[in-house]
Protein backbone atom coordinates (compact mmCIF):
# COMPACT_ATOMS: atom_id res chain seq x y z
CA UNK A 1 0.00 0.00 0.00
CA UNK A 2 2.82 2.40 0.84
CA UNK A 3 5.78 2.37 -1.51
CA UNK A 4 8.20 4.45 0.56
CA UNK A 5 9.11 4.32 4.23
CA UNK A 6 10.11 6.89 6.87
CA UNK A 7 6.95 8.82 7.78
CA UNK A 8 5.28 7.60 4.59
CA UNK A 9 2.01 6.75 6.32
CA UNK A 10 1.84 10.11 8.09
CA UNK A 11 2.79 12.14 5.03
CA UNK A 12 0.29 10.26 2.85
CA UNK A 13 -2.44 10.73 5.43
CA UNK A 14 -1.81 14.48 5.42
CA UNK A 15 -2.90 14.77 1.81
CA UNK A 16 -6.47 15.57 0.85
CA UNK A 17 -9.15 13.52 -0.86
CA UNK A 18 -7.14 10.64 -2.27
CA UNK A 19 -7.68 6.92 -1.85
CA UNK A 20 -4.13 6.58 -0.52
CA UNK A 21 -4.75 9.32 2.03
CA UNK A 22 -7.92 7.63 3.29
CA UNK A 23 -6.13 4.28 3.58
CA UNK A 24 -3.29 5.93 5.48
CA UNK A 25 -5.72 7.66 7.84
CA UNK A 26 -7.47 4.38 8.55
CA UNK A 27 -4.11 2.77 9.34
CA UNK A 28 -3.19 5.54 11.76
CA UNK A 29 -6.61 5.42 13.42
CA UNK A 30 -6.23 1.68 13.99
CA UNK A 31 -2.75 2.13 15.46
CA UNK A 32 -3.40 5.09 17.73
CA UNK A 33 -7.03 5.29 18.79
CA UNK A 34 -6.65 3.01 21.81
CA UNK A 35 -3.39 4.53 23.13
CA UNK A 36 -5.08 7.95 22.89
CA UNK A 37 -8.21 6.67 24.61
CA UNK A 38 -6.06 5.26 27.43
CA UNK A 39 -4.26 8.59 27.69
CA UNK A 40 -7.56 10.48 28.05
CA UNK A 41 -8.82 8.03 30.68
CA UNK A 42 -5.57 8.42 32.63
CA UNK A 43 -6.15 12.16 32.56
CA UNK A 44 -9.21 11.50 34.72
CA UNK A 45 -12.07 11.69 32.22
CA UNK A 46 -15.02 9.33 32.57
CA UNK A 47 -15.64 6.45 30.18
CA UNK A 48 -18.33 8.33 28.26
CA UNK A 49 -16.34 11.57 28.11
CA UNK A 50 -13.18 9.76 27.02
CA UNK A 51 -15.10 8.09 24.19
CA UNK A 52 -16.54 11.41 23.05
CA UNK A 53 -13.17 13.15 23.25
CA UNK A 54 -11.34 10.42 21.34
CA UNK A 55 -14.00 10.43 18.62
CA UNK A 56 -13.95 14.18 18.31
CA UNK A 57 -10.16 14.36 18.33
CA UNK A 58 -9.98 12.09 15.29
CA UNK A 59 -12.80 14.03 13.66
CA UNK A 60 -10.76 17.24 14.05
CA UNK A 61 -7.63 15.50 12.74
CA UNK A 62 -9.53 14.51 9.59
CA UNK A 63 -11.54 17.70 9.06
CA UNK A 64 -8.76 20.18 9.75
CA UNK A 65 -5.97 18.17 8.14
CA UNK A 66 -3.78 18.42 11.22
CA UNK A 67 -1.51 15.69 9.86
CA UNK A 68 -0.44 18.04 7.09
CA UNK A 69 1.19 20.11 9.84
CA UNK A 70 3.26 17.20 11.16
CA UNK A 71 6.95 17.93 10.65
CA UNK A 72 9.18 14.87 10.58
CA UNK A 73 12.21 17.07 11.32
CA UNK A 74 10.78 17.95 14.74
CA UNK A 75 10.69 14.44 16.13
CA UNK A 76 8.69 11.25 16.23
CA UNK A 77 5.09 11.06 15.11
CA UNK A 78 3.83 9.80 18.46
CA UNK A 79 5.26 12.95 20.08
CA UNK A 80 3.40 15.11 17.56
CA UNK A 81 0.19 13.20 18.25
CA UNK A 82 0.55 13.42 22.01
CA UNK A 83 1.15 17.18 21.80
CA UNK A 84 -1.90 17.53 19.56
CA UNK A 85 -4.24 15.75 21.94
CA UNK A 86 -2.87 17.68 24.94
CA UNK A 87 -3.74 20.92 23.16
CA UNK A 88 -7.09 19.51 22.10
CA UNK A 89 -8.02 18.61 25.67
CA UNK A 90 -6.92 22.02 26.92
CA UNK A 91 -8.79 24.03 24.29
CA UNK A 92 -11.69 22.01 22.95
CA UNK A 93 -13.46 20.26 25.85
CA UNK A 94 -16.19 22.90 26.21
CA UNK A 95 -16.85 22.74 22.46
CA UNK A 96 -17.08 18.96 22.55
CA UNK A 97 -19.65 19.09 25.33
CA UNK A 98 -21.67 21.65 23.37
CA UNK A 99 -21.55 19.43 20.29
CA UNK A 100 -22.65 16.46 22.35
CA UNK A 101 -25.65 18.33 23.72
CA UNK A 102 -26.61 19.41 20.22
CA UNK A 103 -26.06 16.00 18.68
CA UNK A 104 -23.28 17.37 16.49
CA UNK A 105 -20.53 14.88 17.30
CA UNK A 106 -19.34 13.05 14.19
CA UNK A 107 -18.82 9.31 14.27
CA UNK A 108 -15.38 8.04 13.35
CA UNK A 109 -15.13 4.27 12.63
CA UNK A 110 -13.00 3.23 15.61
CA UNK A 111 -13.92 0.44 18.01
CA UNK A 112 -14.70 2.49 21.09
CA UNK A 113 -17.26 -0.07 22.19
CA UNK A 114 -14.35 -2.34 23.15
CA UNK A 115 -12.15 0.40 24.63
CA UNK A 116 -13.27 0.22 28.24
CA UNK A 117 -13.26 -3.57 28.18
CA UNK A 118 -9.59 -3.49 27.20
CA UNK A 119 -8.82 -0.69 29.62
CA UNK A 120 -10.60 -2.38 32.51
CA UNK A 121 -8.77 -5.71 32.27
CA UNK A 122 -5.30 -4.15 32.24
CA UNK A 123 -3.42 -4.38 35.53
CA UNK A 124 -3.31 -1.30 37.70
CA UNK A 125 -0.16 0.75 37.28
CA UNK A 126 1.39 4.02 38.32
CA UNK A 127 2.16 5.26 34.81
CA UNK A 128 1.61 8.92 34.05
CA UNK A 129 -0.87 9.62 31.23
CA UNK A 130 2.08 10.14 28.88
CA UNK A 131 3.68 6.84 29.91
CA UNK A 132 0.33 5.09 29.57
CA UNK A 133 0.01 6.42 26.03
CA UNK A 134 3.50 5.18 25.10
CA UNK A 135 2.91 1.75 26.65
CA UNK A 136 -0.36 1.26 24.77
CA UNK A 137 1.32 2.54 21.61
CA UNK A 138 4.04 -0.10 21.95
CA UNK A 139 1.62 -2.92 22.66
CA UNK A 140 -0.68 -1.90 19.79
CA UNK A 141 2.23 -1.70 17.37
CA UNK A 142 3.43 -5.20 18.28
CA UNK A 143 -0.10 -6.55 17.94
CA UNK A 144 -0.34 -5.01 14.47
CA UNK A 145 2.91 -6.68 13.45
CA UNK A 146 1.72 -10.06 14.74
CA UNK A 147 -1.52 -9.58 12.77
CA UNK A 148 0.45 -8.85 9.59
CA UNK A 149 2.69 -11.87 10.13
CA UNK A 150 -0.28 -14.14 10.72
CA UNK A 151 -1.97 -12.90 7.55
CA UNK A 152 1.18 -13.66 5.55
CA UNK A 153 1.42 -17.22 6.81
CA UNK A 154 -2.27 -17.93 6.39
CA UNK A 155 -2.03 -16.69 2.81
CA UNK A 156 0.67 -19.33 2.27
CA UNK A 157 -1.46 -22.04 3.84
CA UNK A 158 0.56 -22.04 7.08
CA UNK A 159 -2.06 -20.75 9.46
CA UNK A 160 -1.84 -23.80 11.74
CA UNK A 161 1.94 -23.45 11.94
CA UNK A 162 1.64 -19.77 12.86
CA UNK A 163 -0.95 -20.44 15.55
CA UNK A 164 1.33 -23.05 17.12
CA UNK A 165 4.53 -21.01 16.95
CA UNK A 166 3.48 -17.40 17.55
CA UNK A 167 4.06 -17.85 21.27
CA UNK A 168 7.77 -18.30 20.44
CA UNK A 169 8.17 -14.86 18.86
CA UNK A 170 9.46 -13.31 22.08
CA UNK A 171 11.69 -14.58 24.82
CA UNK A 172 14.85 -16.64 25.04
CA UNK A 173 15.12 -19.15 22.21
CA UNK A 174 16.70 -21.74 24.51
CA UNK A 175 13.61 -21.69 26.73
CA UNK A 176 11.08 -22.44 24.00
CA UNK A 177 9.04 -25.70 24.15
CA UNK A 178 10.39 -27.06 20.88
CA UNK A 179 9.90 -30.75 21.67
CA UNK A 180 6.18 -30.62 22.54
CA UNK A 181 5.58 -28.28 19.60
CA UNK A 182 7.31 -30.75 17.28
CA UNK A 183 5.12 -33.56 18.59
CA UNK A 184 1.99 -31.45 18.18
CA UNK A 185 2.88 -30.45 14.60
CA UNK A 186 4.27 -33.81 13.54
CA UNK A 187 7.64 -32.25 12.73
CA UNK A 188 11.25 -32.89 13.69
CA UNK A 189 12.43 -30.75 16.59
CA UNK A 190 15.17 -29.27 14.41
CA UNK A 191 12.61 -28.30 11.78
CA UNK A 192 10.56 -26.49 14.43
CA UNK A 193 13.64 -24.55 15.57
CA UNK A 194 14.30 -23.49 11.98
CA UNK A 195 10.64 -22.47 11.53
CA UNK A 196 10.75 -20.39 14.74
CA UNK A 197 14.02 -18.75 13.67
CA UNK A 198 12.50 -17.76 10.31
CA UNK A 199 9.30 -16.58 11.96
CA UNK A 200 11.30 -14.36 14.30
CA UNK A 201 13.33 -12.98 11.42
CA UNK A 202 10.20 -12.04 9.51
CA UNK A 203 8.61 -10.60 12.67
CA UNK A 204 11.62 -8.34 13.17
CA UNK A 205 11.54 -7.26 9.50
CA UNK A 206 7.86 -6.33 9.75
CA UNK A 207 8.47 -4.52 13.03
CA UNK A 208 11.29 -2.47 11.52
CA UNK A 209 9.11 -1.61 8.51
CA UNK A 210 6.23 -0.55 10.75
CA UNK A 211 8.48 1.65 12.87
CA UNK A 212 10.14 3.13 9.77
CA UNK A 213 6.78 4.50 8.69
CA UNK A 214 6.76 7.02 11.52
CA UNK A 215 10.38 8.05 12.02
CA UNK A 216 12.27 10.61 10.00
CA UNK A 217 15.27 8.59 8.79
CA UNK A 218 16.66 5.03 8.64
CA UNK A 219 19.16 5.86 11.37
CA UNK A 220 16.31 6.34 13.86
CA UNK A 221 14.78 2.88 13.44
CA UNK A 222 17.12 1.05 15.80
CA UNK A 223 16.80 3.75 18.45
CA UNK A 224 13.01 3.61 18.16
CA UNK A 225 13.00 -0.17 18.49
CA UNK A 226 15.18 0.12 21.59
CA UNK A 227 12.80 2.72 23.00
CA UNK A 228 9.80 0.51 22.25
CA UNK A 229 11.17 -2.40 24.25
CA UNK A 230 12.21 -0.08 27.07
CA UNK A 231 8.63 1.18 27.23
CA UNK A 232 7.33 -2.38 27.48
CA UNK A 233 9.65 -3.27 30.36
CA UNK A 234 8.89 -0.25 32.56
WOBEL-V165161 format. One record per residue. N is the residue number from 1. RES is the residue in three letters. BURIAL is b if it has 24 or more other C-alpha atoms within 12 Angstrom, else e. D_CENTER is the distance of its C-alpha to the mean C-alpha in whole Angstrom. Layout:
n->N res->RES burial->BURIAL d_center->D_CENTER
n->N res->RES burial->BURIAL d_center->D_CENTER
This chain:
n->1 res->UNK burial->e d_center->17
n->2 res->UNK burial->e d_center->17
n->3 res->UNK burial->e d_center->20
n->4 res->UNK burial->e d_center->19
n->5 res->UNK burial->e d_center->16
n->6 res->UNK burial->b d_center->16
n->7 res->UNK burial->b d_center->14
n->8 res->UNK burial->b d_center->15
n->9 res->UNK burial->b d_center->13
n->10 res->UNK burial->b d_center->13
n->11 res->UNK burial->b d_center->17
n->12 res->UNK burial->b d_center->17
n->13 res->UNK burial->b d_center->16
n->14 res->UNK burial->b d_center->18
n->15 res->UNK burial->b d_center->21
n->16 res->UNK burial->e d_center->23
n->17 res->UNK burial->e d_center->24
n->18 res->UNK burial->e d_center->23
n->19 res->UNK burial->e d_center->21
n->20 res->UNK burial->e d_center->19
n->21 res->UNK burial->b d_center->18
n->22 res->UNK burial->e d_center->17
n->23 res->UNK burial->b d_center->15
n->24 res->UNK burial->b d_center->13
n->25 res->UNK burial->b d_center->13
n->26 res->UNK burial->b d_center->12
n->27 res->UNK burial->b d_center->9
n->28 res->UNK burial->b d_center->8
n->29 res->UNK burial->b d_center->9
n->30 res->UNK burial->b d_center->7
n->31 res->UNK burial->b d_center->3
n->32 res->UNK burial->b d_center->5
n->33 res->UNK burial->b d_center->8
n->34 res->UNK burial->b d_center->8
n->35 res->UNK burial->b d_center->8
n->36 res->UNK burial->b d_center->10
n->37 res->UNK burial->b d_center->12
n->38 res->UNK burial->b d_center->13
n->39 res->UNK burial->b d_center->14
n->40 res->UNK burial->b d_center->16
n->41 res->UNK burial->b d_center->18
n->42 res->UNK burial->b d_center->18
n->43 res->UNK burial->b d_center->20
n->44 res->UNK burial->e d_center->22
n->45 res->UNK burial->e d_center->22
n->46 res->UNK burial->e d_center->23
n->47 res->UNK burial->b d_center->21
n->48 res->UNK burial->e d_center->22
n->49 res->UNK burial->b d_center->22
n->50 res->UNK burial->b d_center->18
n->51 res->UNK burial->b d_center->18
n->52 res->UNK burial->b d_center->20
n->53 res->UNK burial->b d_center->19
n->54 res->UNK burial->b d_center->15
n->55 res->UNK burial->b d_center->17
n->56 res->UNK burial->b d_center->19
n->57 res->UNK burial->b d_center->17
n->58 res->UNK burial->b d_center->15
n->59 res->UNK burial->b d_center->19
n->60 res->UNK burial->b d_center->20
n->61 res->UNK burial->b d_center->17
n->62 res->UNK burial->b d_center->18
n->63 res->UNK burial->e d_center->22
n->64 res->UNK burial->e d_center->22
n->65 res->UNK burial->b d_center->20
n->66 res->UNK burial->b d_center->19
n->67 res->UNK burial->b d_center->17
n->68 res->UNK burial->b d_center->20
n->69 res->UNK burial->e d_center->21
n->70 res->UNK burial->b d_center->18
n->71 res->UNK burial->e d_center->20
n->72 res->UNK burial->b d_center->18
n->73 res->UNK burial->e d_center->22
n->74 res->UNK burial->e d_center->21
n->75 res->UNK burial->e d_center->18
n->76 res->UNK burial->b d_center->14
n->77 res->UNK burial->b d_center->12
n->78 res->UNK burial->b d_center->10
n->79 res->UNK burial->b d_center->14
n->80 res->UNK burial->b d_center->15
n->81 res->UNK burial->b d_center->13
n->82 res->UNK burial->b d_center->14
n->83 res->UNK burial->e d_center->17
n->84 res->UNK burial->b d_center->17
n->85 res->UNK burial->b d_center->16
n->86 res->UNK burial->b d_center->19
n->87 res->UNK burial->e d_center->21
n->88 res->UNK burial->b d_center->21
n->89 res->UNK burial->b d_center->21
n->90 res->UNK burial->e d_center->24
n->91 res->UNK burial->e d_center->26
n->92 res->UNK burial->e d_center->25
n->93 res->UNK burial->b d_center->25
n->94 res->UNK burial->e d_center->29
n->95 res->UNK burial->e d_center->28
n->96 res->UNK burial->b d_center->25
n->97 res->UNK burial->e d_center->28
n->98 res->UNK burial->e d_center->30
n->99 res->UNK burial->e d_center->28
n->100 res->UNK burial->e d_center->28
n->101 res->UNK burial->e d_center->31
n->102 res->UNK burial->e d_center->32
n->103 res->UNK burial->e d_center->30
n->104 res->UNK burial->e d_center->28
n->105 res->UNK burial->e d_center->25
n->106 res->UNK burial->e d_center->23
n->107 res->UNK burial->e d_center->21
n->108 res->UNK burial->b d_center->17
n->109 res->UNK burial->e d_center->16
n->110 res->UNK burial->b d_center->13
n->111 res->UNK burial->e d_center->14
n->112 res->UNK burial->b d_center->15
n->113 res->UNK burial->e d_center->18
n->114 res->UNK burial->e d_center->15
n->115 res->UNK burial->b d_center->14
n->116 res->UNK burial->e d_center->17
n->117 res->UNK burial->e d_center->17
n->118 res->UNK burial->e d_center->14
n->119 res->UNK burial->b d_center->15
n->120 res->UNK burial->e d_center->19
n->121 res->UNK burial->e d_center->18
n->122 res->UNK burial->e d_center->17
n->123 res->UNK burial->e d_center->19
n->124 res->UNK burial->e d_center->21
n->125 res->UNK burial->e d_center->20
n->126 res->UNK burial->e d_center->21
n->127 res->UNK burial->e d_center->18
n->128 res->UNK burial->e d_center->19
n->129 res->UNK burial->b d_center->17
n->130 res->UNK burial->b d_center->15
n->131 res->UNK burial->b d_center->15
n->132 res->UNK burial->b d_center->13
n->133 res->UNK burial->b d_center->11
n->134 res->UNK burial->b d_center->10
n->135 res->UNK burial->b d_center->10
n->136 res->UNK burial->b d_center->8
n->137 res->UNK burial->b d_center->5
n->138 res->UNK burial->b d_center->7
n->139 res->UNK burial->b d_center->7
n->140 res->UNK burial->b d_center->4
n->141 res->UNK burial->b d_center->4
n->142 res->UNK burial->b d_center->7
n->143 res->UNK burial->e d_center->7
n->144 res->UNK burial->b d_center->6
n->145 res->UNK burial->b d_center->9
n->146 res->UNK burial->b d_center->11
n->147 res->UNK burial->e d_center->11
n->148 res->UNK burial->b d_center->12
n->149 res->UNK burial->b d_center->15
n->150 res->UNK burial->b d_center->16
n->151 res->UNK burial->e d_center->17
n->152 res->UNK burial->e d_center->19
n->153 res->UNK burial->b d_center->21
n->154 res->UNK burial->e d_center->22
n->155 res->UNK burial->e d_center->23
n->156 res->UNK burial->e d_center->25
n->157 res->UNK burial->e d_center->26
n->158 res->UNK burial->e d_center->25
n->159 res->UNK burial->e d_center->23
n->160 res->UNK burial->e d_center->25
n->161 res->UNK burial->b d_center->25
n->162 res->UNK burial->b d_center->21
n->163 res->UNK burial->b d_center->21
n->164 res->UNK burial->b d_center->24
n->165 res->UNK burial->b d_center->22
n->166 res->UNK burial->b d_center->18
n->167 res->UNK burial->e d_center->19
n->168 res->UNK burial->b d_center->21
n->169 res->UNK burial->b d_center->18
n->170 res->UNK burial->e d_center->18
n->171 res->UNK burial->e d_center->21
n->172 res->UNK burial->e d_center->24
n->173 res->UNK burial->e d_center->26
n->174 res->UNK burial->e d_center->29
n->175 res->UNK burial->e d_center->28
n->176 res->UNK burial->e d_center->27
n->177 res->UNK burial->e d_center->29
n->178 res->UNK burial->b d_center->30
n->179 res->UNK burial->e d_center->33
n->180 res->UNK burial->e d_center->32
n->181 res->UNK burial->b d_center->30
n->182 res->UNK burial->e d_center->32
n->183 res->UNK burial->e d_center->35
n->184 res->UNK burial->e d_center->32
n->185 res->UNK burial->e d_center->31
n->186 res->UNK burial->e d_center->35
n->187 res->UNK burial->e d_center->34
n->188 res->UNK burial->e d_center->36
n->189 res->UNK burial->e d_center->34
n->190 res->UNK burial->e d_center->34
n->191 res->UNK burial->e d_center->32
n->192 res->UNK burial->b d_center->29
n->193 res->UNK burial->b d_center->29
n->194 res->UNK burial->e d_center->29
n->195 res->UNK burial->b d_center->26
n->196 res->UNK burial->b d_center->24
n->197 res->UNK burial->b d_center->24
n->198 res->UNK burial->e d_center->24
n->199 res->UNK burial->b d_center->20
n->200 res->UNK burial->b d_center->19
n->201 res->UNK burial->e d_center->20
n->202 res->UNK burial->e d_center->18
n->203 res->UNK burial->b d_center->15
n->204 res->UNK burial->b d_center->16
n->205 res->UNK burial->e d_center->16
n->206 res->UNK burial->b d_center->13
n->207 res->UNK burial->b d_center->11
n->208 res->UNK burial->b d_center->13
n->209 res->UNK burial->b d_center->13
n->210 res->UNK burial->b d_center->9
n->211 res->UNK burial->b d_center->10
n->212 res->UNK burial->b d_center->13
n->213 res->UNK burial->b d_center->12
n->214 res->UNK burial->b d_center->11
n->215 res->UNK burial->b d_center->14
n->216 res->UNK burial->b d_center->18
n->217 res->UNK burial->b d_center->19
n->218 res->UNK burial->e d_center->20
n->219 res->UNK burial->e d_center->21
n->220 res->UNK burial->b d_center->18
n->221 res->UNK burial->b d_center->16
n->222 res->UNK burial->e d_center->18
n->223 res->UNK burial->e d_center->18
n->224 res->UNK burial->b d_center->14
n->225 res->UNK burial->b d_center->14
n->226 res->UNK burial->e d_center->16
n->227 res->UNK burial->e d_center->15
n->228 res->UNK burial->b d_center->11
n->229 res->UNK burial->e d_center->14
n->230 res->UNK burial->e d_center->16
n->231 res->UNK burial->e d_center->14
n->232 res->UNK burial->e d_center->13
n->233 res->UNK burial->e d_center->17
n->234 res->UNK burial->e d_center->18
